[in-house]
Amino acid sequence: MEAIKRPAKLPKVSIWQFINLCIGGIGLQFAWAMQIGLTSRVTEPLGATPLILGLIWLAGPITGILVQPIVGTLSDNIWTKFGRRRPFLLTGAILGAAALIAMPYAPTLIIAAASLWIIDICVNVSMGPHRALVPDTIPSEQHALANSFFSFGAGLGAIIVYGFPYFLKTFFHQQISIHQQFLIAAIVLVIGMGWTCFTVKEKYLPEEKKAEDKENPFEAIKMFLISGLISAVVLTFLIIFGVLGKFDLSNKDFIINILSWFVLILSFPMLAMALKSFYTKEIAKICAMQYFTWIGMMCLFIYFNNFVVHNVFLIPDLTTATDAMKKAYDLKVMEATNLSGLGFAFFNAVCFIVSIPLGLLCNKFGKKNVHSLALLTMGLAFLGFAFFTKSKVELLCFMALAGIGWASILTLSYALLMDNIKKGTEGSSLGKMNLFVSGPQILSSIAVGYLINKSPLQIQAGTTNHWEYAFIVAGITMFIASAVAFSIKRETEQQDESKFSLEDETLVPAENI
C-alpha cells in the first residue's frame, strides 16, 4: 500500500465513509450482543450462580485492561502494506467468529467460560483500532458526527440481533436456537469487519515521534504485574486477619471469593497508573465519568436477562434444579429470553434513532451538557426497572428510555476524550481509556454479583434472588456520572473543532464542548 505523510489537516469525508466505518461496528455489535444476551442462558444450565456468573464476566474487563492498551499502542506505531489498524481488525474478527461458533456447544462451565474469554480477547483486538480509524482518517470537526455514526451502526446491529428471534417467533412461529444465533453473529462479525477493512483506506503514515514520546506497548503488562503484586499483599493481610472468612481451600465459594477480591483490588492501582500516564485535569474527569457510567452499564449487560427471567417472569433459580425441572421451564425461559432480547432491541432502536440527532444537538447545547442529560435519563430508567417494572410494557418503555443514554455513551464520551488527547496517541489513549470501562466492569461483576448472591427472594415457584438490586446500583452510579460530565471543561483549544450538520457546507466554528 502506498502511503503518504499525514497532512496538518485531514480532508473532510463523505457520508459514505462514515457508513463504511460503522458497518464494522455492526459486526462487533453482533458479537457483543451474544455475550450480553445469551451468556447466562449458556452458563446457568451448566451451574453458574450469580457470583460465578459475575466471575465469568471478568473476561471482558481483564482482557480489556491488557489487550486494548497493548493493541492500541502497537497499532499507533506500526505500518504494514495493509495499513496499521486493519491487520488487527481482521485478526480479531476471524478468531472471534470461531469462538462464537464454539461457545454454545460447550459441555462444561469451564469450557463455556474459556470460550467467552476468547471472544472478549478477539473483540478487544478489533475494537480499539476500529475506533482509532476515526482520528486517523477523519478531520477533528467531523469526529462527533463520526462517533454518532458508530452509535447509529451499533444501534442498527443490535436491533437486528436482539429483535430477530422475537420477530421470527411472533410472526412465523419459528424459534431460532441459541446455537443458530451464535452462528449468525460469527458470520456477520467477519463480513462487517471485512467490509470496513476493504473500504476504509489507511493512506497516512504514523506521525514521527521523539524517543521520549514513544510508548512501550507492553506497559500494560508491567502495570498489571505490579498491580497483581499489590493485590496479593493486600489479600494476604485480609486472609490472615480473617476478613474474608475462614481459610479453607476445599470450599469452592471461598476460592471464588479470593479470586474475585484479587481481581477487584488489582484494578485500582492499575487505573491509577494508567491515569498518571496521560493525566490532565479534564481527562481525569472524563475517566471518572466513564468509570461510574460503566458500573451502571455492566449492571444492565450482566444482570438484565436474569432480572427478566427471575423477577419479571418469576421463574425460580435453576442452577441446582434437576434435568426434569429445567426441561419443564424450557419454554418459559425461552419466552423470557425472547422478551429480554426484544428489550435490548428497543434499547438499541432508540440508540439508532437518536444517535445522529444527539450529535447535532451538541451544536446548540455543547457535548458535555447533552451527555450529562442523557446519562441522567438513563439513571432514571434504571431506577424504573428496580421499583416500577411489573409488566412487559413497563419493561420495554424503560429500556427505550435507557437507549438515549446508550447513544450518548457510544458517541459523546469518545468525542469528549478526543478533544483532550495529543495527536499521534489516539490508539494508546483509547486503550488507556478502555481501562476506565474495564475497571468498573470488575466492580460490577464482583461486588454487585456478591450483593445479589447474598439476597435470596422467595417466589411462588421456589427461590431466586433480588436481581433488581443491580439496577438500584446502576441508577445511583449514572447520576454520579452525569454530575461529573456536567463539570467537564475544554482542556485546550488545540483543535479547530467545528459544529457540524449532515451537509458540509453548513459547518461553522464551535463555541463550546
C-alpha positions in Angstrom: 0.0 0.0 0.0 1.4 3.4 -1.0 1.3 5.7 2.0 1.9 9.4 2.4 2.8 11.7 5.3 -0.2 12.8 7.3 -1.2 16.3 6.4 -1.6 19.0 9.0 -5.4 19.0 8.5 -7.2 15.9 7.1 -9.7 16.4 4.3 -13.4 16.2 5.1 -15.0 12.9 4.2 -18.4 11.9 2.8 -21.3 10.3 4.5 -20.4 7.0 2.7 -17.1 7.0 4.6 -19.0 7.2 7.9 -21.2 4.3 6.7 -18.2 2.2 5.7 -16.7 2.7 9.2 -19.8 1.9 11.1 -20.5 -1.4 9.2 -17.6 -2.9 11.1 -19.2 -1.7 14.3 -22.4 -3.7 13.3 -20.3 -6.9 13.2 -18.7 -6.1 16.6 -22.2 -5.4 18.0 -23.4 -8.9 16.9 -20.5 -10.5 18.8 -21.1 -8.3 21.8 -24.9 -8.9 21.8 -24.3 -12.7 22.0 -22.3 -12.2 25.2 -24.8 -9.8 26.7 -28.0 -11.6 25.7 -27.1 -15.3 25.9 -24.1 -15.8 28.2 -26.5 -16.5 31.1 -28.5 -18.9 29.0 -25.4 -20.9 28.1 -23.8 -20.9 31.6 -26.7 -21.1 34.0 -27.7 -24.6 32.9 -24.1 -25.6 33.4 -24.3 -24.4 37.1 -23.4 -20.7 37.1 -24.7 -19.0 40.3 -24.9 -15.1 40.4 -21.4 -15.0 41.9 -19.9 -17.4 39.4 -21.7 -15.5 36.6 -20.0 -12.3 37.7 -16.6 -14.1 37.8 -17.1 -15.4 34.3 -17.9 -11.8 33.1 -14.5 -10.8 34.3 -13.4 -11.9 30.9 -14.4 -8.5 29.4 -12.6 -6.2 31.9 -9.4 -8.2 32.3 -8.9 -8.7 28.6 -9.8 -5.0 28.1 -7.2 -4.0 30.7 -4.5 -5.9 28.9 -5.4 -6.2 25.3 -6.7 -2.8 24.2 -3.7 -0.8 25.6 -1.2 -3.2 24.0 -3.0 -3.4 20.7 -3.7 0.4 20.7 -0.1 1.3 21.2 1.2 -1.3 18.7 -1.2 0.0 16.1 -0.1 3.6 16.7 3.5 2.7 15.8 3.5 0.1 13.0 2.9 0.2 9.3 2.3 -2.7 7.0 1.2 -3.0 3.4 -2.3 -3.4 4.8 -2.1 -0.3 7.0 -1.7 -0.1 10.7 -5.2 -0.8 12.1 -6.6 -3.2 9.5 -4.4 -6.3 10.4 -5.8 -6.1 14.0 -9.4 -5.7 12.7 -9.3 -8.8 10.6 -7.4 -11.0 13.0 -9.8 -10.2 15.9 -12.9 -10.8 13.7 -11.8 -14.2 12.3 -10.6 -15.7 15.6 -13.6 -14.2 17.4 -16.0 -15.8 14.9 -14.5 -19.2 15.6 -15.0 -18.8 19.3 -18.6 -17.6 18.8 -19.4 -20.7 16.9 -17.9 -23.0 19.6 -19.3 -21.4 22.7 -23.0 -22.7 22.7 -21.6 -26.3 22.3 -19.5 -26.1 25.5 -20.1 -29.3 27.5 -18.9 -27.8 30.8 -18.9 -24.5 32.6 -15.1 -24.1 32.4 -15.1 -24.6 28.6 -18.0 -22.1 28.2 -16.1 -19.6 30.3 -13.0 -20.1 28.3 -14.9 -19.5 25.1 -16.3 -16.3 26.4 -12.7 -15.2 27.3 -11.5 -15.9 23.8 -14.4 -14.0 22.3 -13.6 -11.0 24.5 -9.9 -11.0 23.7 -10.7 -11.1 20.0 -13.3 -8.3 20.2 -10.9 -6.2 22.1 -8.2 -6.8 19.5 -10.6 -5.3 16.9 -12.4 -2.6 18.9 -9.6 -0.2 19.8 -8.1 0.0 16.3 -11.6 0.3 14.9 -12.3 3.4 17.0 -8.8 4.8 16.2 -9.7 4.9 12.5 -11.8 8.0 13.3 -8.9 10.3 14.2 -6.7 8.5 11.6 -9.0 9.2 8.6 -11.4 12.0 9.6 -10.8 15.6 10.5 -11.5 16.8 14.0 -14.6 18.9 13.1 -16.2 15.7 11.9 -15.3 13.5 14.9 -18.6 14.0 16.8 -20.5 13.1 13.6 -18.3 10.1 13.0 -18.9 8.8 16.6 -22.7 9.4 16.0 -22.5 7.0 13.1 -20.8 4.5 15.3 -23.8 4.7 17.6 -26.0 4.5 14.6 -24.3 1.3 13.4 -24.3 -0.2 16.9 -28.0 0.5 17.3 -28.9 -0.9 13.9 -26.9 -4.1 14.5 -28.4 -4.6 18.0 -32.0 -4.1 16.7 -31.4 -6.9 14.2 -29.7 -9.3 16.6 -32.0 -8.8 19.5 -35.2 -8.4 17.7 -34.9 -11.1 15.1 -35.7 -14.1 17.4 -38.8 -12.4 18.8 -39.9 -11.4 15.3 -39.4 -14.9 13.9 -41.3 -16.5 16.8 -44.2 -14.0 16.8 -44.9 -13.7 13.1 -43.6 -17.1 11.7 -43.9 -19.3 14.8 -40.3 -20.4 14.4 -37.9 -20.4 17.4 -34.3 -19.8 16.4 -32.0 -21.8 18.6 -29.2 -20.3 20.7 -26.7 -22.2 18.6 -28.1 -20.7 15.4 -27.9 -17.2 16.9 -24.2 -17.6 17.7 -23.5 -18.9 14.2 -25.2 -15.9 12.6 -23.3 -13.5 14.8 -20.0 -15.1 13.8 -20.8 -14.7 10.1 -21.9 -11.0 10.5 -18.7 -10.2 12.5 -16.5 -11.4 9.7 -18.5 -9.8 6.9 -18.9 -6.5 8.7 -15.3 -6.1 9.8 -14.2 -7.3 6.4 -16.3 -4.6 4.7 -14.7 -1.8 6.8 -11.2 -3.2 6.2 -11.6 -3.2 2.4 -13.5 0.1 2.0 -11.7 2.4 4.5 -8.3 3.2 3.1 -5.5 3.9 5.6 -3.2 6.1 3.5 -1.4 8.2 6.1 1.8 7.0 7.8 2.1 7.2 11.6 3.5 10.5 12.8 7.2 10.5 13.7 7.7 10.6 17.4 10.6 11.7 19.5 12.2 8.9 21.6 10.8 10.3 24.8 7.3 10.4 23.4 7.3 6.7 22.3 5.2 4.4 24.5 6.0 0.9 25.4 3.2 -1.3 24.0 3.7 -3.8 26.8 3.5 -1.2 29.6 0.0 -2.6 30.4 1.5 -6.0 31.3 4.0 -4.3 33.6 1.2 -2.3 35.3 -0.9 -5.5 35.6 2.0 -7.4 37.2 2.7 -4.6 39.7 -1.0 -4.3 40.5 -1.2 -8.0 40.9 1.7 -8.0 43.4 0.0 -5.2 45.4 -3.3 -7.1 45.3 -1.6 -10.3 46.5 0.0 -8.5 49.5 -3.3 -6.8 50.5 -5.2 -10.1 50.1 -2.7 -11.9 52.3 -3.3 -9.5 55.1 -7.1 -9.8 54.6 -6.9 -13.6 54.9 -4.5 -13.5 57.9 -6.9 -11.2 59.8 -9.9 -13.3 58.8 -11.7 -10.5 56.9 -12.6 -12.9 54.0 -13.7 -15.7 56.3 -12.2 -19.0 57.3 -9.3 -20.1 55.2 -10.4 -23.3 53.5 -9.1 -24.3 50.1 -11.7 -27.2 49.9 -14.5 -24.6 50.0 -15.4 -23.7 46.4 -17.1 -20.4 47.5 -14.0 -19.4 49.4 -11.8 -19.9 46.3 -14.3 -17.9 44.2 -14.3 -15.1 46.8 -10.4 -15.0 46.9 -10.2 -14.8 43.1 -12.9 -12.1 43.0 -11.2 -9.9 45.6 -7.8 -10.4 44.0 -9.0 -9.0 40.6 -11.0 -6.2 42.3 -8.1 -5.0 44.4 -5.6 -5.1 41.5 -7.9 -2.9 39.3 -7.4 0.2 41.5 -3.6 0.6 41.2 -3.9 -0.4 37.6 -6.3 2.5 37.0 -4.1 4.9 39.0 -1.0 4.1 36.9 -3.0 4.4 33.7 -4.4 7.8 34.6 -1.0 9.1 35.6 0.5 8.2 32.2 -1.9 10.6 30.3 -3.1 12.8 33.1 -4.7 16.2 32.8 -7.4 17.6 35.0 -10.1 17.3 32.3 -9.0 13.8 31.3 -9.3 12.8 34.9 -12.9 13.9 34.9 -13.6 12.0 31.7 -12.1 8.9 33.2 -14.2 9.3 36.4 -17.3 9.8 34.2 -16.5 6.6 32.3 -15.9 4.7 35.5 -19.3 5.4 37.0 -21.0 5.1 33.7 -19.7 1.6 33.1 -20.6 0.4 36.6 -24.2 1.0 35.6 -23.8 -0.3 32.1 -22.4 -3.6 33.2 -25.3 -4.0 35.7 -27.5 -3.8 32.7 -25.5 -6.1 30.4 -24.7 -8.8 33.0 -27.9 -9.0 35.0 -30.8 -7.8 32.7 -31.5 -11.3 31.3 -31.7 -12.9 34.7 -33.8 -10.0 36.0 -36.4 -10.6 33.3 -36.3 -14.4 33.7 -36.5 -14.5 37.5 -38.0 -11.2 38.7 -40.5 -10.4 35.8 -41.4 -13.9 34.7 -41.0 -15.3 38.3 -39.0 -18.4 37.2 -37.2 -19.9 40.2 -33.4 -20.4 40.3 -32.5 -23.4 38.1 -28.7 -23.7 38.8 -29.2 -26.8 41.0 -32.5 -28.0 39.6 -33.0 -31.5 38.2 -32.9 -32.0 34.4 -36.7 -32.7 34.5 -37.4 -29.4 36.2 -35.1 -27.5 33.8 -37.0 -29.1 30.9 -40.3 -28.1 32.4 -39.3 -24.5 32.4 -37.6 -24.6 29.0 -40.4 -22.8 27.0 -41.0 -20.2 29.7 -37.3 -19.4 30.0 -37.1 -19.1 26.2 -40.1 -16.7 26.2 -38.4 -14.6 28.9 -35.2 -14.6 26.9 -37.0 -13.5 23.8 -38.5 -10.6 25.8 -35.1 -9.8 27.1 -33.8 -9.7 23.6 -36.7 -7.5 22.5 -35.9 -5.2 25.3 -32.4 -4.8 24.0 -33.8 -4.3 20.6 -35.9 -1.3 21.9 -32.8 -0.1 23.8 -30.8 -0.1 20.6 -33.6 1.1 18.3 -33.7 4.3 20.3 -29.9 4.5 20.2 -30.2 4.1 16.4 -32.8 6.8 16.1 -31.3 9.5 18.4 -27.5 9.0 17.8 -27.1 11.4 15.0 -29.6 14.0 16.4 -27.6 13.9 19.7 -24.5 14.9 17.7 -26.4 17.7 16.1 -27.8 18.9 19.5 -24.2 19.4 20.6 -24.1 22.4 18.2 -26.5 24.3 20.3 -26.0 22.9 23.8 -22.5 21.6 23.9 -21.2 18.0 24.2 -20.9 17.9 28.0 -24.4 19.2 28.6 -26.1 16.8 26.2 -24.1 13.9 27.6 -24.9 14.8 31.2 -28.6 15.0 30.5 -28.5 11.6 28.6 -26.8 9.9 31.5 -29.4 11.4 33.9 -32.2 9.9 31.7 -30.6 6.5 31.8 -30.2 6.6 35.6 -34.0 7.3 35.9 -34.7 4.4 33.6 -32.6 2.0 35.7 -34.5 3.0 38.9 -37.7 2.4 36.9 -36.6 -1.2 36.4 -36.0 -1.6 40.1 -39.1 0.0 41.5 -41.8 0.1 38.9 -41.4 -2.8 36.4 -44.2 -5.3 36.8 -45.2 -5.9 33.2 -43.7 -6.3 29.7 -44.9 -2.9 28.6 -43.2 -1.1 31.5 -40.0 -3.1 30.9 -39.9 -2.1 27.2 -40.6 1.5 28.0 -37.8 1.8 30.4 -35.4 0.0 28.1 -36.3 2.5 25.3 -35.7 5.4 27.7 -32.3 4.0 28.6 -31.4 3.9 24.9 -31.0 7.6 24.9 -28.1 7.3 27.4 -26.6 4.5 25.4 -26.5 6.5 22.2 -24.6 9.3 24.1 -22.2 6.9 25.7 -21.2 5.5 22.3 -21.0 8.9 20.8 -20.1 11.8 23.1 -17.9 10.1 25.7 -15.4 9.4 22.9 -15.8 12.8 21.3 -15.0 14.5 24.7 -11.9 12.4 25.0 -10.7 13.2 21.5 -10.9 16.9 22.4 -8.2 16.3 25.1 -5.6 13.9 23.7 -2.3 14.5 21.9 -2.2 13.9 18.2 -0.4 10.6 17.3 -1.5 8.9 20.6 -5.1 8.1 19.5 -4.7 4.3 19.7 -2.9 4.2 23.1 -5.2 6.9 24.6 -8.3 5.0 23.6 -6.7 1.8 25.0 -6.0 3.6 28.3 -9.5 5.0 28.4 -10.7 1.4 28.0 -9.2 0.7 31.4 -11.9 3.0 32.8 -14.5 0.9 31.0 -12.9 -2.4 32.2 -12.2 -1.4 35.8 -15.9 -0.7 36.7 -16.9 -4.0 34.9 -14.8 -5.8 37.5 -16.6 -3.9 40.3 -20.0 -4.7 38.8 -19.1 -8.3 38.2 -17.8 -9.0 41.7 -19.5 -6.5 44.1 -22.9 -6.5 42.5 -22.8 -10.2 41.9 -22.0 -10.7 45.6 -24.8 -8.4 46.7 -27.4 -10.3 44.6 -26.0 -13.7 45.7 -26.5 -12.7 49.3 -30.1 -11.5 48.7 -32.4 -14.5 48.3 -36.0 -13.9 47.2 -38.9 -16.3 47.9 -41.4 -16.6 45.0 -44.4 -18.8 44.5 -42.5 -21.4 42.5 -39.4 -21.5 44.7 -36.5 -19.2 45.4 -34.5 -16.8 43.3 -32.5 -13.6 44.1 -33.1 -9.8 44.2 -31.8 -9.2 40.7 -33.3 -5.7 40.7 -30.7 -4.6 43.2 -28.3 -4.3 40.2 -30.5 -1.5 38.8 -30.6 0.4 42.1 -26.8 0.5 42.0 -26.8 1.3 38.3 -29.2 4.3 38.8 -27.1 5.8 41.5 -23.8 5.5 39.5 -25.4 7.0 36.4 -26.4 10.1 38.5 -22.8 10.4 39.7 -21.5 10.1 36.1 -24.0 12.7 34.9 -22.8 15.2 37.5 -19.1 14.6 36.6 -19.9 15.0 32.9 -21.5 18.4 33.6 -18.3 19.6 35.3 -16.0 18.9 32.3 -14.4 21.9 30.6 -12.4 22.2 27.4 -8.8 21.4 28.2 -7.2 23.3 25.4 -8.1 25.0 22.2 -5.6 22.9 20.3 -8.2 21.6 17.8 -10.2 23.7 15.4 -13.4 21.8 16.3 -16.4 22.8 14.3 -20.1 22.4 14.6 -21.5 20.1 12.0 -24.6 19.2 10.1 -25.1 16.4 7.6 -24.2 19.0 4.9 -20.6 20.0 4.9 -21.3 23.5 3.6 -23.1 24.4 6.8 -20.2 23.8 9.1 -19.4 26.7 11.4 -16.9 27.0 14.3 -17.9 25.6 17.6 -18.0 27.7 20.7 -18.4 25.0 23.4 -17.6 21.4 24.1 
